[in-house]
Amino acid sequence: MSTPDTPRHRGTYAKGVARRQEILDRAIEVFAQRGGSRTSLRAIAQEVGVTHAALTHYFGSLDELLVAVYRDGSERPREAEAPERPGDPPPAEADRTSPAEMMRGSAAANREIPGMVQLYSTLVSSALDGTHPAAHDFVTERFARLRSELGERVRALQASGALRADVPPDLVAALVIAASDGLQTQWLLDGDVDHEAALALLDRLLAPPHP
């Protein structure tokens, strides 16, 4: 009789993890091809080559699958982030990265994966209509976490004199998130919108006044 620690169980578990990752890898491609309005669990199952029942075994709903796909894409090491390049700031200076620069880097990384920006916009839209709890919980938690993290970054930069001291940190955090998300939406509609330049301008507006 097998137990949870037997090789057979471990092999079955490993296969399940690998299968789940295979579904995530393929699902973002399907989403990029079809778009949100024409994506369903059955469509993804057909494209991935699994049964609808198998897909719902790993992900209970389309929203849960799309949230998992977005999390997976966001958490992967990005090729652009891996190597150190000549002229990169030393670690001590890198810690002074502004909230706008952080959001700019995240958005640029998302644009490297076809469908990621569209997927995020779909999740936000689903979160707002009140009938998609998985999307609502994900987006709400994401905004709360980002406001907290960026707010702390603003406080640290204000203490070091790198960011103007007369602005409320939590409002700056909310403003930076709003600017980045809004610019992403504009970029989806018009690829000429310069997301990076606009956030760089926001950095200049938040810089401390020159003596």
C-alpha positions as a Python dict, from the first residue, in 0.01 Angstrom:
ca = {
    (1, 'M'): (0, 0, 0),
    (2, 'S'): (144, 336, -100),
    (3, 'T'): (184, 623, 143),
    (4, 'P'): (224, 998, 75),
    (5, 'D'): (603, 948, 94),
    (6, 'T'): (632, 661, -152),
    (7, 'P'): (811, 714, -488),
    (8, 'R'): (486, 639, -668),
    (9, 'H'): (306, 919, -489),
    (10, 'R'): (593, 1162, -544),
    (11, 'G'): (601, 1072, -914),
    (12, 'T'): (228, 1128, -951),
    (13, 'Y'): (253, 1463, -771),
    (14, 'A'): (546, 1574, -988),
    (15, 'K'): (353, 1484, -1302),
    (16, 'G'): (55, 1684, -1177),
    (17, 'V'): (272, 1989, -1110),
    (18, 'A'): (430, 1961, -1454),
    (19, 'R'): (90, 1923, -1619),
    (20, 'R'): (-43, 2227, -1438),
    (21, 'Q'): (256, 2432, -1552),
    (22, 'E'): (208, 2311, -1908),
    (23, 'I'): (-152, 2434, -1897),
    (24, 'L'): (-41, 2774, -1765),
    (25, 'D'): (223, 2807, -2036),
    (26, 'R'): (-26, 2729, -2311),
    (27, 'A'): (-317, 2924, -2167),
    (28, 'I'): (-146, 3263, -2203),
    (29, 'E'): (-84, 3184, -2570),
    (30, 'V'): (-449, 3095, -2620),
    (31, 'F'): (-556, 3414, -2444),
    (32, 'A'): (-324, 3625, -2659),
    (33, 'Q'): (-470, 3468, -2975),
    (34, 'R'): (-837, 3475, -2878),
    (35, 'G'): (-869, 3770, -2641),
    (36, 'G'): (-1085, 3778, -2333),
    (37, 'S'): (-1424, 3777, -2500),
    (38, 'R'): (-1360, 3454, -2689),
    (39, 'T'): (-1171, 3264, -2421),
    (40, 'S'): (-1343, 2993, -2220),
    (41, 'L'): (-1231, 2692, -2019),
    (42, 'R'): (-1353, 2462, -2296),
    (43, 'A'): (-1166, 2659, -2561),
    (44, 'I'): (-847, 2655, -2359),
    (45, 'A'): (-888, 2285, -2283),
    (46, 'Q'): (-924, 2212, -2653),
    (47, 'E'): (-621, 2420, -2745),
    (48, 'V'): (-407, 2274, -2466),
    (49, 'G'): (-514, 1921, -2547),
    (50, 'V'): (-684, 1823, -2221),
    (51, 'T'): (-1044, 1750, -2133),
    (52, 'H'): (-1267, 2014, -1980),
    (53, 'A'): (-1289, 1795, -1668),
    (54, 'A'): (-910, 1780, -1641),
    (55, 'L'): (-882, 2157, -1669),
    (56, 'T'): (-1142, 2214, -1396),
    (57, 'H'): (-950, 1969, -1179),
    (58, 'Y'): (-655, 2209, -1174),
    (59, 'F'): (-854, 2535, -1194),
    (60, 'G'): (-1210, 2559, -1072),
    (61, 'S'): (-1316, 2839, -1303),
    (62, 'L'): (-1193, 3050, -1594),
    (63, 'D'): (-1119, 3337, -1355),
    (64, 'E'): (-908, 3113, -1133),
    (65, 'L'): (-714, 2996, -1437),
    (66, 'L'): (-656, 3349, -1565),
    (67, 'V'): (-543, 3468, -1221),
    (68, 'A'): (-301, 3175, -1203),
    (69, 'V'): (-171, 3253, -1552),
    (70, 'Y'): (-111, 3617, -1461),
    (71, 'R'): (60, 3528, -1133),
    (72, 'D'): (280, 3276, -1310),
    (73, 'G'): (383, 3524, -1579),
    (74, 'S'): (449, 3800, -1326),
    (75, 'E'): (661, 3584, -1099),
    (76, 'R'): (888, 3438, -1366),
    (77, 'P'): (1243, 3572, -1386),
    (78, 'R'): (1248, 3813, -1679),
    (79, 'E'): (1537, 3796, -1923),
    (80, 'A'): (1576, 4173, -1913),
    (81, 'E'): (1618, 4168, -1534),
    (82, 'A'): (1876, 3892, -1512),
    (83, 'P'): (2208, 4027, -1640),
    (84, 'E'): (2390, 4326, -1499),
    (85, 'R'): (2471, 4577, -1768),
    (86, 'P'): (2753, 4831, -1785),
    (87, 'G'): (2644, 5147, -1612),
    (88, 'D'): (2388, 4977, -1386),
    (89, 'P'): (2374, 5146, -1044),
    (90, 'P'): (2539, 4968, -752),
    (91, 'P'): (2301, 4794, -509),
    (92, 'A'): (2297, 5084, -264),
    (93, 'E'): (2176, 5322, -533),
    (94, 'A'): (1932, 5069, -678),
    (95, 'D'): (1747, 5081, -343),
    (96, 'R'): (1653, 5441, -428),
    (97, 'T'): (1442, 5327, -722),
    (98, 'S'): (1128, 5539, -733),
    (99, 'P'): (773, 5398, -727),
    (100, 'A'): (722, 5515, -1085),
    (101, 'E'): (1041, 5338, -1193),
    (102, 'M'): (923, 5019, -1023),
    (103, 'M'): (589, 5029, -1203),
    (104, 'R'): (762, 5120, -1528),
    (105, 'G'): (987, 4814, -1503),
    (106, 'S'): (697, 4584, -1421),
    (107, 'A'): (491, 4713, -1715),
    (108, 'A'): (784, 4676, -1954),
    (109, 'A'): (835, 4316, -1842),
    (110, 'N'): (465, 4239, -1892),
    (111, 'R'): (477, 4376, -2245),
    (112, 'E'): (745, 4118, -2327),
    (113, 'I'): (488, 3838, -2282),
    (114, 'P'): (218, 3853, -2554),
    (115, 'G'): (-124, 3878, -2396),
    (116, 'M'): (-13, 3970, -2042),
    (117, 'V'): (-127, 4333, -2050),
    (118, 'Q'): (-457, 4232, -2212),
    (119, 'L'): (-499, 3959, -1951),
    (120, 'Y'): (-449, 4205, -1666),
    (121, 'S'): (-703, 4445, -1816),
    (122, 'T'): (-952, 4159, -1848),
    (123, 'L'): (-905, 4066, -1483),
    (124, 'V'): (-961, 4426, -1372),
    (125, 'S'): (-1276, 4450, -1583),
    (126, 'S'): (-1404, 4121, -1440),
    (127, 'A'): (-1327, 4237, -1086),
    (128, 'L'): (-1546, 4544, -1130),
    (129, 'D'): (-1868, 4373, -1241),
    (130, 'G'): (-1924, 4192, -913),
    (131, 'T'): (-1975, 3842, -1054),
    (132, 'H'): (-1614, 3720, -1065),
    (133, 'P'): (-1494, 3664, -705),
    (134, 'A'): (-1154, 3519, -801),
    (135, 'A'): (-1072, 3820, -1018),
    (136, 'H'): (-1213, 4062, -758),
    (137, 'D'): (-1004, 3914, -477),
    (138, 'F'): (-689, 3909, -688),
    (139, 'V'): (-718, 4268, -812),
    (140, 'T'): (-823, 4405, -472),
    (141, 'E'): (-531, 4230, -299),
    (142, 'R'): (-290, 4348, -568),
    (143, 'F'): (-389, 4713, -531),
    (144, 'A'): (-370, 4696, -151),
    (145, 'R'): (-27, 4530, -160),
    (146, 'L'): (110, 4776, -416),
    (147, 'R'): (-20, 5078, -225),
    (148, 'S'): (148, 4948, 90),
    (149, 'E'): (479, 4863, -79),
    (150, 'L'): (499, 5183, -281),
    (151, 'G'): (389, 5393, 16),
    (152, 'E'): (680, 5256, 218),
    (153, 'R'): (914, 5328, -71),
    (154, 'V'): (788, 5689, -85),
    (155, 'R'): (850, 5733, 288),
    (156, 'A'): (1204, 5601, 254),
    (157, 'L'): (1277, 5830, -41),
    (158, 'Q'): (1133, 6129, 143),
    (159, 'A'): (1352, 6052, 444),
    (160, 'S'): (1659, 6042, 219),
    (161, 'G'): (1565, 6365, 43),
    (162, 'A'): (1517, 6194, -294),
    (163, 'L'): (1146, 6274, -317),
    (164, 'R'): (958, 6589, -220),
    (165, 'A'): (843, 6580, 141),
    (166, 'D'): (517, 6776, 106),
    (167, 'V'): (312, 6496, -54),
    (168, 'P'): (123, 6218, 133),
    (169, 'P'): (300, 5885, 68),
    (170, 'D'): (-16, 5676, 41),
    (171, 'L'): (-169, 5915, -211),
    (172, 'V'): (151, 5918, -414),
    (173, 'A'): (142, 5537, -421),
    (174, 'A'): (-220, 5536, -539),
    (175, 'L'): (-143, 5801, -801),
    (176, 'V'): (153, 5609, -943),
    (177, 'I'): (-53, 5288, -970),
    (178, 'A'): (-338, 5477, -1136),
    (179, 'A'): (-101, 5642, -1381),
    (180, 'S'): (69, 5316, -1475),
    (181, 'D'): (-254, 5119, -1516),
    (182, 'G'): (-418, 5400, -1713),
    (183, 'L'): (-119, 5430, -1942),
    (184, 'Q'): (-126, 5055, -2002),
    (185, 'T'): (-489, 5083, -2113),
    (186, 'Q'): (-401, 5370, -2347),
    (187, 'W'): (-110, 5166, -2484),
    (188, 'L'): (-343, 4875, -2560),
    (189, 'L'): (-556, 5109, -2771),
    (190, 'D'): (-267, 5303, -2922),
    (191, 'G'): (80, 5149, -2928),
    (192, 'D'): (238, 5493, -2975),
    (193, 'V'): (154, 5596, -2619),
    (194, 'D'): (487, 5631, -2438),
    (195, 'H'): (422, 5463, -2103),
    (196, 'E'): (782, 5498, -1986),
    (197, 'A'): (817, 5867, -2074),
    (198, 'A'): (493, 5955, -1896),
    (199, 'L'): (602, 5781, -1575),
    (200, 'A'): (943, 5946, -1602),
    (201, 'L'): (762, 6280, -1614),
    (202, 'L'): (574, 6185, -1297),
    (203, 'D'): (910, 6121, -1131),
    (204, 'R'): (1026, 6470, -1224),
    (205, 'L'): (708, 6621, -1082),
    (206, 'L'): (765, 6437, -753),
    (207, 'A'): (1133, 6530, -728),
    (208, 'P'): (1231, 6770, -448),
    (209, 'P'): (1259, 7134, -556),
    (210, 'H'): (1606, 7255, -636),
    (211, 'P'): (1751, 7490, -374),
}
